[in-house]
Amino acid sequence: MAPGVLFGLVMGGAGLFSWAIARPLARRAAKIRTWVSATADVVWWTQRGTTQVRVMAACWIVIGFLIAVLSLTAGL
């Protein structure tokens, strides 16, 4: 397997993992925010954080898939 294909698959896997842990990660970050601000809305910050992590994870998945496919086709 070409190194680019392996890198692309690992990057896509990291994106899938990030997608899976987005909600608990964002919830924990929102709870930490309450340490700084007593009026922080945990539900809103959890939703916002989840969206941010999932957008980043989707980018990793797409970029990883493209790297894997392009590396695979470059080796033909």
Long-range contacts (C-beta under 8 A, 24 or more apart in sequence): 2-71, 2-72, 2-74, 2-75, 3-71, 4-67, 4-68, 4-70, 4-71, 4-72, 4-74, 5-67, 5-68, 5-71, 5-72, 5-75, 7-64, 7-67, 7-68, 7-71, 8-64, 8-65, 8-66, 8-67, 8-68, 8-69, 8-71, 9-64, 9-68, 10-64, 11-60, 11-63, 11-64, 11-67, 12-60, 12-61, 12-64, 12-65, 12-68, 13-64, 14-60, 14-64, 15-57, 15-58, 15-59, 15-60, 15-61, 15-62, 15-64, 16-57, 16-61, 18-53, 18-54, 18-56, 18-57, 18-60, 19-53, 19-54, 19-57, 19-58, 19-61, 21-53, 22-49, 22-50, 22-53, 22-54, 22-57, 23-50, 25-49, 25-53, 26-50, 26-52, 26-53
